[in-house]
């Protein structure tokens, strides 16, 4: 029984380490995406919406693709040149 408890503690410790690493990767990717995006002027309404989305993302909330399509009216897919995919 003691061995099982020790193993569970090791698994739990490893899960905590992986979660911290994942959070670090998520922050790095977010910073990278911010750095790659061109600077645009945003209205106060757009800034508020972006801030709301960031908070939802931090809480782990998600939205279905259908809800996004219906809200923003996306009907077509972007065409990506074949040479752009590597």
N, C-alpha and C positions, 0 to 999 in steps of 0.2 A: 504494500500500500504506500509506503514511503517513497518508493521508486516512482510510482504513478504521480504522486504529488510533486516531486522534483521535476519530472518530465513536463507536467502541466505548467509549472512555473517557468521552465525554460521556453516552452511554446508561447506563453503569454509575454514573456520578455522579448522574444523575437518578433511577435506581432506588434508590440509597441514600437520596436526599432524600425520595422518596416513601415508602419504608419507615419512615423516622423520623417523617414526618408522620402516617402511618397508626398507628404506635405511640402517638403523642401523642393522636390522636383516640380510640383504644381506651381509653387511660387516662382521658380526659375522660368518655367514655360510662360507663365503669365507676364513676367517682366520682359522676356524675350519678345513675346507678341506685342507688348506695348512699345518696345523699342523699334520694332519693324514696321509698325503702322505709321502711315504718313500723318503729320499734324493737321488737324482739321479744326475749324471753328465750330463750336457747339452752342446751341441755344441753352438757356437754363433748364428748359424742359428735357432736352436730350441728356444733359449732365445728370439731372435727377434720375432719369430712367436708367442710365448707365450705372449710377451709384446703387440703385435698387437691385439691378441685375447682379452686381458684384456681391452684395450682401446675401442674395439668394444663393449664389454659387458657394460662398463661404459656409452657408448653413447646409449645403448639400442638396438643395432643392433642385428639381429638374422640371422641364416642360416637354410635352410630347411634340414631335415634329409637326403633327397635324395642327396643333394649337398655334405654333409659330407661323405656319403657312397661312392659316386663316387670319391671324392678326396682321401679318405684314404683306399678305397677298402674293407670296412667291409662287409663281406658276411654272417657270422654266428653270432648267438646270444651267449652270454656267458651262460654257464649252472650254475645255482645257486642251491646248495643243498637245499632240502626242509626244513631242520632244520635251515637253515640260515635266513629264512623269519619268522619274528615273528610278 
